[in-house]
């Protein structure tokens, strides 16, 4: 039978080593689950309270996580397994945004999300050239409406100026030429009216109103 050594007889160095081993914490390993933390704002940079954040796993299994932004527009979604996700942020009356992401194990992803309206999303997807063309078209549309208003109010010179302004950017505007013909006919400038109606018919040969305009100025001149 082997003799037993009591703790009091162990060497001091050995005792200290045992105490250190007991006191040391277990090594920290990275968590397998990821998390997303972020702030939601509108297109003006204001933080959005009450926006719904939906995190939809797209890796073959149905896993949907959802959270809501607090009064400071902040949100956090924890407990996310690694893999691909679709993240959707939205609030009625403010806008929406959607992202495709891929989370790694234990990752913390910081997301600043800007909600955009449908119109803002369209503008965001446009090139600089497309935006400039849209701006020109909107300006032309506004000038056309102003021309109609001026013609209805009897301000015929202003109406002519507005319709010609549209034609500078949209030379294929048959409506502009037809309305110019109507205005010139009211001014009894039949030569200009005839030319404007013919221009409209060259662009759109099916424009019945332009044919009627020509018939009226021919009758007026007998």
C-alpha positions in Angstrom: 0.0 0.0 0.0 1.5 3.3 -1.2 1.7 6.2 1.4 -0.6 9.2 0.7 0.8 12.7 0.6 -1.2 15.3 2.5 -1.7 18.8 0.9 0.3 20.3 3.7 3.3 18.4 2.6 3.1 19.5 -1.1 5.8 21.9 -2.2 4.7 25.5 -2.2 5.4 26.0 -5.9 3.1 23.1 -6.8 0.3 24.5 -4.6 0.6 27.9 -6.2 0.4 26.4 -9.7 -2.7 24.5 -8.8 -4.4 27.7 -7.5 -3.6 29.6 -10.6 -5.0 26.9 -12.8 -8.3 26.9 -10.8 -8.5 30.7 -10.9 -8.0 31.1 -14.6 -11.3 31.5 -16.6 -12.2 29.2 -19.4 -10.8 30.4 -22.8 -13.3 32.6 -24.7 -14.3 31.2 -28.1 -16.1 33.3 -30.8 -19.9 32.7 -30.7 -21.3 30.9 -33.7 -24.3 33.3 -34.0 -24.0 36.6 -35.8 -25.9 39.9 -35.1 -26.9 43.0 -36.9 -26.9 46.5 -35.3 -27.9 49.7 -37.1 -29.8 53.0 -37.4 -32.6 53.8 -39.8 -33.1 57.2 -41.3 -35.3 58.8 -44.0 -34.0 60.5 -47.1 -33.6 63.7 -45.2 -31.3 62.1 -42.6 -33.9 62.1 -39.8 -34.0 59.0 -37.6 -37.1 56.8 -38.1 -38.9 55.3 -35.1 -41.1 52.3 -35.5 -39.6 51.0 -38.8 -39.9 47.3 -39.2 -36.7 45.3 -39.9 -37.1 41.9 -41.4 -34.1 39.6 -41.7 -35.0 36.6 -43.9 -32.6 33.7 -44.2 -32.2 32.6 -47.9 -30.0 29.6 -47.4 -32.6 27.0 -48.0 -34.5 27.0 -44.7 -37.3 29.2 -43.6 -36.0 31.5 -40.9 -37.4 35.0 -40.5 -36.3 37.4 -37.8 -38.0 40.7 -37.1 -37.4 43.8 -35.0 -38.5 47.4 -34.7 -36.5 50.6 -34.4 -36.7 52.5 -31.1 -37.3 56.2 -30.7 -33.7 56.9 -31.8 -34.1 54.8 -35.0 -31.9 52.1 -33.6 -32.4 48.3 -34.0 -30.5 45.1 -33.1 -31.1 41.6 -34.3 -29.1 38.8 -32.5 -29.0 35.0 -32.8 -28.5 34.9 -36.5 -26.9 31.7 -37.9 -24.2 32.2 -40.6 -25.3 32.4 -44.2 -27.1 34.6 -46.7 -30.0 36.9 -45.8 -32.3 39.5 -47.3 -32.7 42.5 -44.9 -35.8 44.7 -45.5 -36.5 47.9 -43.7 -39.7 49.7 -44.1 -42.2 52.2 -42.6 -45.5 53.2 -44.2 -45.4 56.8 -45.3 -41.7 57.0 -45.1 -40.2 54.5 -47.5 -38.3 51.2 -47.7 -35.0 49.7 -48.5 -33.7 46.1 -49.2 -30.2 44.6 -48.9 -28.7 41.2 -49.7 -26.0 40.2 -47.2 -24.0 37.2 -46.1 -23.1 36.8 -42.4 -20.1 35.0 -41.1 -20.1 33.0 -37.9 -19.9 35.3 -34.9 -20.0 38.4 -37.1 -21.3 41.8 -35.9 -22.6 43.7 -38.9 -23.3 47.5 -38.5 -25.9 48.7 -41.0 -27.0 52.3 -41.5 -30.2 52.1 -43.5 -31.8 55.0 -45.5 -35.4 54.6 -46.3 -36.4 55.8 -49.8 -39.8 56.3 -51.5 -40.5 54.5 -54.8 -39.7 57.7 -56.7 -36.5 58.2 -54.8 -35.5 54.6 -55.5 -36.0 55.1 -59.3 -33.9 58.3 -59.2 -31.2 56.4 -57.2 -31.0 53.7 -59.9 -30.6 56.3 -62.7 -27.4 57.4 -64.3 -26.4 61.1 -64.3 -27.5 61.3 -68.0 -30.8 59.7 -67.3 -31.5 62.1 -64.4 -30.7 65.1 -66.6 -33.0 63.8 -69.3 -35.8 63.3 -66.7 -35.3 66.9 -65.4 -35.6 68.2 -69.0 -38.8 66.2 -69.6 -40.3 67.5 -66.3 -39.4 71.0 -67.2 -40.9 70.6 -70.7 -44.1 69.1 -69.2 -44.4 72.1 -66.9 -43.9 74.6 -69.7 -46.5 72.8 -71.8 -49.1 73.1 -69.0 -48.2 76.7 -68.6 -48.7 77.2 -72.3 -52.2 75.7 -72.1 -53.0 77.9 -69.1 -51.7 81.0 -70.9 -53.7 80.2 -74.0 -56.9 79.7 -71.9 -56.3 83.0 -70.3 -55.9 84.8 -73.6 -52.2 85.5 -73.2 -51.4 84.2 -76.6 -47.8 85.5 -76.9 -46.9 83.8 -73.6 -48.6 80.6 -74.8 -46.5 80.7 -78.0 -43.3 81.2 -76.0 -44.1 78.2 -73.7 -44.9 75.8 -76.6 -41.7 76.8 -78.4 -39.7 76.3 -75.2 -41.0 72.7 -75.0 -40.1 72.2 -78.7 -36.5 73.2 -78.0 -36.0 70.1 -75.9 -38.7 67.9 -77.5 -38.9 68.7 -81.3 -41.2 65.7 -81.8 -44.0 67.2 -79.7 -47.0 67.1 -82.1 -49.3 68.4 -79.3 -47.1 71.5 -79.1 -47.3 72.2 -82.9 -51.1 71.6 -82.8 -51.6 74.0 -80.0 -49.3 76.6 -81.7 -51.6 76.2 -84.7 -54.6 76.9 -82.6 -53.0 80.0 -81.0 -51.8 81.4 -84.3 -55.3 80.9 -85.8 -56.8 82.9 -82.9 -54.3 85.6 -83.7 -55.4 85.3 -87.4 -51.8 84.6 -88.4 -53.0 81.9 -90.8 -49.6 81.3 -92.4 -48.0 80.4 -89.1 -51.1 78.4 -88.1 -51.0 76.4 -91.3 -47.3 75.6 -90.8 -47.8 74.6 -87.2 -50.7 72.2 -88.1 -48.7 70.7 -91.0 -45.7 70.1 -88.6 -48.1 68.3 -86.2 -49.4 66.1 -89.0 -45.9 65.3 -90.2 -45.1 63.9 -86.7 -48.5 62.3 -86.2 -50.5 61.8 -89.4 -53.5 60.5 -87.4 -54.0 63.8 -85.5 -57.6 64.6 -86.3 -57.6 67.9 -84.4 -54.7 69.1 -86.6 -56.8 68.3 -89.7 -59.8 70.2 -88.2 -57.5 73.1 -87.5 -56.4 73.3 -91.1 -60.0 73.1 -92.3 -60.9 76.0 -90.0 -58.2 78.3 -91.2 -58.9 77.5 -94.8 -62.5 78.3 -94.3 -61.6 81.5 -92.5 -59.6 82.5 -95.6 -62.4 81.4 -97.9 
